Each structure stands twice: as C-alpha cells, then as structure tokens.
C-alpha cells in the first residue's frame, strides 16, 4: 500500500498538488485495504505531500491502523476537521465521486484553496496492475470461463433470460465466486441487438442467437466476458456477422503491446467492421479498463489518448447490432505486456452449441 501512495505523491509533486481527497470506495480499498461504504456520511482518505490520514465517521471501524486517524461522531463538524489540516492557499485534488454537498461546504469556507480533479492521478496509478492484481484477475476470469461453459449446458427451449441469469448465480456460487461484478446480460434473439439489454421473461426458441455478457467478483477483482452463440441452426447473415466480429476482435488483439495508442487499437477493429459493411452497427467503444470495479477510468475508443503500458488490463469487445434482428459481441480481457498481451479469457470464440 505504501508503494501506491508514494507513486501518487510523486505525481502530486509533478502537478504541484498539495493534497488529494479520496472518497471513492474502490480507490480507498486500493490505497488502504479498507472496505468502507460510507453512503451519505463523510469519510475520506487524504494524501498530502508528507503523510496520509483519515477523516472518518466512527460508524465505520478500520481493520488496521496504518495511517493517522481523525474520527468523529454524527453531528460533528467534519468539514472543520478537514479544513484544519489544510494550510492556506493549498492546491487540492478532489475525488470525482466526492458528494457535491461536501465540496460546496469546503468551497464556501475556504475561498483561498484551489481545486482540481485529483482522481486523474489516482486512476492512472490504479490502471497499472501489479503482479498480485493480475494474478487475482486471472483467477476471476478463470471462474468466469468455467461459468459460461456450465451455463451454456443448461440452455434449453422455453428457458427465460431471467432463469438463465438465476442459474448463473448458482453456478458462480458453486465455483467460489463472490458474486456478480455487474448484472448479467443474457439476450435471446432480437434482444441481443441491444448492447445493454436487461434480462426479461423472454423465452429461448430454436434457431436463434444467444448473447451472454457476464462477470464475477473474486478476491476483490472483477471479470467480464461476452460470447455469442447459435442455439440451433443460424442464418447465413448470423454466421457472416459473427465471423466479422470474431476477426475484428482477433485483429485488434494482435497489435496490443506496450507503446501502442489505444485509439489505434480501436481503429483496427472499427475499420474491419466498416469495410465489411457494418460500420453504423458498431455503436460503442472497443473496450474499457477493469480491476476493482468493472468499469474503471480509461477506455479503448477512437478518441482515447492513452498509450498502452505493461500491467494495464482492459476489454476488447467489438460488436455488430442489427435492430429488430440480432446482435453479436465477442469480449475478452487482455493484460498488456512489453511485447504483446495476455488474453485472460480462454473460452473459444466458436459460436456453435449442441441442443
């Protein structure tokens, strides 16, 4: 944990920031190994150039007492506790998730302070996973691989999307997962044309597409994967579109390595889909960063300025969505290495399943 705060301090110095106020639950976990969901109560971890400390409601006990702890009871003036620790004319990095009621109160009392987005620094440090984090994400993705293989075996005519999602929860529990990393997407037929479909009572029929986008939590880290299957005999268009998406995924993955601009990775997949006649049907970015949460700051998109660095983990998920007909998406998580990438998902892209 100390190494992580030291990385942040180095960046604070480079950006002439005196304090960073961290309130996001995942960032607090990352920096302190404490899990605190403070809700509407003010609880923050503060990093200065020289030390770190808590301003903490006593309702949320600490497992460890590694850092200086300033705690308070309900009804106390917690903003004063924070303000008293900040010298005049300081430059403060604010967490992107800090409630406006807390920030506005601090602003009203301390007009001498300068405020900037502090999450950019914390998120950049979080984006580079260490070996222990990568190991945990391999484990989470391995469980996800096993889960989707098991789920597919249970698909049958007449099963609803909701029933499939419930079966997945049972499978995750059996495999030792700690729960969903996000609400699962199980989309039958034309429902698959909605990239963020929510499960319904729609029943599975023969000769249709099944899109499954699922992820679990394990030891604090998320997994995420999408596969698209043919349940029965596919149409020629289904086969064509699936092959285009598979090729787009593989072409983009092949160029990933340290030093590559993420927008260039997106361009490879997007160009392949556009050249195949489905450019207008690829309606989202190619990928997102992932770690302690399913969607972390950072994206693989046409406008991303991020350069790939060893230890970054993000998704590669091209898709084609044809309204009122079907959609196809294939998603893997990849960990950037010096000379390439490690694909964390091992499940085949083969869309054929037996009834």
NORBEL-V446445 format. One record per pair of residues at least 24 apart in sequence whose C-alpha atoms are under 10 Angstrom apart, sorted by the first residue. I is the first residue (numbers start at 1). J is the second residue. If there is no record, write none. Layout:
i = (I,I)
j = (J,J)
This chain:
i = (1,1,1,1,1,1,2,2,2,3,4,4,4,4,4,4,5,5,5,5,5,5,5,5,5,5,6,6,6,6,7,7,7,7,8,8,8,8,8,8,8,8,8,8,9,9,9,9,9,9,9,10,10,11,11,11,11,12,12,12,12,12,12,12,12,12,13,13,15,15,16,16,16,16,17,17,17,17,17,17,17,17,17,17,18,18,18,18,18,18,18,18,18,18,18,18,19,19,19,19,19,19,19,19,19,19,19,19,19,19,19,19,20,20,20,20,20,20,20,20,20,20,20,20,20,20,20,20,20,20,20,21,21,21,21,21,21,21,21,21,21,21,21,21,21,21,21,21,21,22,22,22,22,22,22,22,22,22,22,22,22,23,23,23,23,23,23,23,24,24,24,24,24,25,25,25,26,26,26,26,26,26,27,27,27,27,27,27,27,29,29,30,30,30,30,30,31,31,32,32,32,32,32,32,33,33,33,34,34,34,34,34,35,35,35,35,35,36,36,36,39,40,40,40,41,41,41,41,42,42,42,42,42,42,42,42,43,43,43,43,43,44,44,44,45,46,46,46,46,47,47,48,48,48,48,53,54,55,55,55,56,78,79,79,79,79,80,80,80,82,83,83,86,86,87,87,88,88,88,89,89,90,90,91,91,92,92,92,93,93,93,93,93,93,94,94,94,95,95,95,95,96,119,120,120,122,123,123,123,124,124,124,126,126,126,126,126,126,126,127,127,127,127,127,127,127,127,127,127,127,127,128,128,128,128,128,128,128,128,128,129,129,129,129,129,129,129,129,129,130,130,130,131,133,133,133,133,133,133,134,134,134,134,134,134,134,135,136,136,136,136,136,136,136,136,137,137,137,137,137,137,137,137,137,137,137,137,137,137,137,138,138,138,138,138,138,138,138,138,138,138,139,139,139,139,139,139,139,139,140,140,140,140,140,140,140,140,140,140,140,140,140,140,140,140,141,141,141,141,141,141,141,141,141,141,141,141,141,141,141,142,142,142,142,142,142,143,143,143,143,143,143,143,143,143,143,143,144,144,144,144,144,144,144,144,144,144,144,144,144,144,144,144,145,145,145,145,145,145,145,145,145,145,146,146,146,146,146,146,147,147,147,147,147,147,147,147,147,148,148,148,148,148,148,148,148,148,149,149,151,152,152,152,152,152,152,152,153,153,153,154,155,155,155,155,155,155,156,156,156,156,156,156,157,157,157,157,157,157,158,158,158,158,158,159,159,159,159,159,160,160,160,160,160,160,160,160,160,160,161,161,161,161,161,161,161,161,161,161,161,161,161,161,162,162,162,162,162,162,162,162,163,163,163,163,163,164,164,164,165,165,165,165,168,169,172,172,172,173,176,176,176,177,177,177,177,177,178,178,178,178,178,178,178,179,179,179,179,179,180,180,180,180,180,180,180,180,181,181,181,181,181,181,181,181,181,181,181,181,181,181,182,182,182,182,182,182,182,182,182,182,182,183,183,183,183,184,184,184,184,184,184,185,185,185,185,185,185,186,186,186,186,186,186,186,187,187,187,187,187,187,188,188,188,188,188,188,189,189,189,189,189,189,190,190,190,190,190,190,190,191,191,191,191,191,191,192,192,192,192,192,192,192,192,192,192,192,193,193,193,193,193,193,193,193,193,193,193,193,194,194,194,194,194,194,194,194,195,195,195,195,195,195,195,195,195,204,205,205,206,206,206,206,206,206,207,207,207,207,207,207,208,208,208,208,208,208,208,209,209,209,209,209,209,209,209,209,210,210,210,210,211,211,211,211,211,211,212,212,212,212,213,213,213,214,215,216,217,217,217,217,218,219,220,220,220,221,221,221,221,221,222,222,222,222,222,222,223,223,223,223,223,223,223,223,223,223,224,224,224,224,224,224,224,224,224,224,225,225,225,225,225,225,225,225,225,225,225,226,226,226,226,226,226,226,226,226,226,226,226,227,227,227,227,227,227,227,227,227,227,227,228,228,228,228,228,228,228,228,228,229,229,229,229,229,229,229,230,230,230,230,230,230,231,231,231,231,231,232,232,232,232,233,233,233,234,234,237,238,238,238,238,239,239,240,241,241,241,241,241,241,241,241,241,241,241,241,242,242,242,242,242,242,242,242,242,243,243,243,243,244,244,244,244,244,244,244,244,244,244,244,244,245,245,245,245,245,245,245,245,245,245,245,245,245,245,245,246,246,246,246,246,246,246,246,246,246,247,247,247,247,248,248,248,248,248,248,248,248,249,249,249,249,249,249,249,249,249,249,250,250,250,250,252,252,252,252,253,253,253,253,253,253,253,253,253,254,254,255,255,255,256,256,256,256,256,256,256,256,256,256,256,257,257,257,257,257,257,257,257,257,257,257,257,258,258,258,258,258,258,258,258,258,258,258,258,259,259,259,259,259,259,259,259,259,260,260,260,260,260,261,261,261,261,261,261,261,261,262,262,262,262,262,262,262,262,262,262,262,262,262,263,263,263,263,263,263,263,263,263,263,264,264,264,264,264,264,264,265,265,265,265,265,265,266,266,266,266,266,266,266,266,266,267,267,267,267,269,269,269,269,270,270,270,270,273,273,273,278,278,278,278,279,279,280,280,280,281,281,281,281,281,281,282,282,282,282,282,282,282,282,283,283,283,283,284,284,284,284,285,285,285,285,286,286,286,286,286,286,286,287,287,287,287,287,287,287,287,288,288,288,288,288,288,289,289,289,289,289,289,290,290,290,290,308,308,308,308,309,309,309,309,310,310,310,310,310,310,310,311,311,311,311,311,312,312,312,313,313,313,313,313,315,315,316)
j = (29,30,31,32,33,66,31,32,66,31,30,31,32,122,125,126,30,31,32,47,48,49,51,52,122,125,47,49,50,51,121,122,124,125,47,48,49,118,121,122,123,124,125,126,47,48,49,50,51,121,122,49,121,121,122,124,125,47,48,49,91,92,93,118,121,122,48,49,91,121,49,90,91,92,48,49,90,91,92,93,114,115,116,118,47,48,49,50,86,87,89,90,91,92,93,114,46,47,48,49,50,51,52,85,86,90,91,92,93,94,115,118,44,45,46,47,48,49,52,91,92,93,94,95,115,116,117,118,119,121,122,45,46,47,48,52,53,54,55,82,92,93,94,95,96,98,117,118,119,46,47,54,93,94,95,96,97,98,118,119,122,94,95,96,97,98,99,119,95,96,97,98,119,97,292,293,126,220,291,292,293,296,95,119,122,123,126,292,293,220,292,122,125,126,220,292,122,126,62,63,64,65,66,67,62,63,64,60,61,62,63,64,60,61,62,63,220,60,61,62,99,99,101,102,74,78,99,102,72,74,78,79,98,99,101,102,70,71,72,78,98,82,95,98,69,82,85,93,94,92,93,85,86,92,93,85,82,79,81,82,81,102,103,105,106,109,105,106,109,106,109,110,110,113,112,113,112,113,114,113,114,114,115,115,116,116,117,118,117,118,119,120,121,122,118,119,120,119,120,121,122,120,297,297,298,297,296,297,298,297,298,312,290,291,292,296,297,311,312,289,290,291,296,297,298,309,310,311,312,313,314,291,308,309,310,311,312,313,335,336,290,291,309,310,311,312,313,335,336,310,311,312,311,219,220,221,291,292,311,221,291,311,312,313,335,344,221,217,218,219,220,221,222,223,291,217,218,219,220,221,222,223,224,290,291,292,313,333,335,344,218,221,222,223,333,334,335,342,343,344,345,177,217,218,219,221,222,223,344,176,177,178,181,215,216,217,218,219,220,221,222,223,224,344,345,215,216,217,218,221,222,223,224,225,332,333,343,344,345,346,175,223,344,345,346,347,171,172,175,176,177,215,216,217,218,223,345,171,172,175,177,214,215,216,217,218,222,223,224,225,345,346,347,214,215,223,224,225,344,345,346,347,348,171,172,175,345,346,347,171,172,173,174,175,177,214,215,216,172,212,213,214,215,225,226,227,347,347,348,212,210,212,229,231,353,354,355,353,354,355,355,204,210,231,353,354,355,203,204,205,206,231,355,203,204,205,206,231,355,202,203,204,205,206,201,202,203,204,205,186,187,188,199,200,201,202,203,204,205,185,186,187,188,191,198,199,200,201,202,203,204,210,212,186,187,198,199,200,201,202,203,199,200,201,202,203,199,204,212,199,200,212,214,214,216,215,216,217,216,216,217,218,215,216,217,218,219,216,217,218,219,220,221,222,215,216,217,218,222,214,215,216,217,218,222,223,224,214,215,216,217,218,220,221,222,223,224,292,293,294,295,213,214,215,216,217,222,223,224,293,294,295,213,214,215,216,212,213,214,215,216,224,211,212,213,214,215,226,210,211,212,213,214,226,228,211,212,213,228,326,327,212,228,229,231,326,327,230,231,324,325,326,327,321,322,323,324,325,326,327,321,323,324,325,326,327,228,320,321,322,323,324,325,326,327,328,329,281,319,320,321,322,323,324,325,326,327,328,329,320,321,322,323,324,326,327,328,282,283,284,319,320,321,327,328,329,231,231,232,230,231,232,233,234,355,231,232,233,234,235,355,232,233,234,235,238,325,326,233,234,235,238,325,326,327,328,351,326,327,328,351,326,327,328,329,330,351,328,329,330,331,329,330,331,331,294,294,291,292,293,294,292,292,291,292,293,290,291,292,293,294,290,291,292,293,294,295,290,291,292,293,294,315,332,333,344,345,290,294,295,314,315,331,332,333,344,345,315,316,317,329,330,331,332,333,344,345,347,315,316,317,328,329,330,331,332,333,345,347,349,317,328,329,330,331,332,347,348,349,350,351,327,328,329,330,331,349,350,351,352,328,329,349,350,351,352,353,350,351,352,353,354,355,351,352,353,354,355,352,353,354,355,352,353,354,351,352,326,325,326,327,328,328,351,276,273,276,277,278,319,320,321,322,326,327,328,329,319,320,327,328,329,330,349,350,351,328,349,350,351,269,272,273,274,275,276,277,278,318,319,320,328,269,270,272,273,276,278,282,317,318,319,320,328,329,330,331,317,318,319,328,329,330,331,349,350,351,272,273,318,330,272,273,286,316,317,318,319,330,286,316,317,318,319,329,330,331,332,349,316,318,330,332,286,316,317,318,315,316,332,333,334,340,341,342,343,340,341,339,340,341,308,309,334,335,336,337,338,339,340,341,342,307,308,309,310,335,336,337,338,339,340,341,342,307,308,309,310,311,312,336,337,338,339,340,341,306,307,308,309,310,336,337,338,339,306,307,308,309,340,300,301,304,305,306,307,308,309,286,287,298,299,300,301,302,303,304,305,306,307,308,299,300,301,302,303,304,305,306,307,308,300,301,302,303,304,305,307,300,301,302,304,308,316,299,300,301,302,303,304,316,317,318,300,301,302,303,316,317,318,319,301,302,318,319,318,319,320,319,320,321,322,319,320,320,321,322,319,320,321,322,323,327,318,319,320,321,322,327,328,329,318,319,320,321,317,318,319,320,316,317,318,319,314,315,316,317,318,319,331,314,315,316,317,318,331,332,333,313,314,315,316,317,333,313,314,315,316,333,334,314,315,333,334,335,336,337,338,335,336,337,338,335,336,337,338,339,340,341,335,336,337,338,341,336,337,341,337,341,342,343,344,343,344,343)
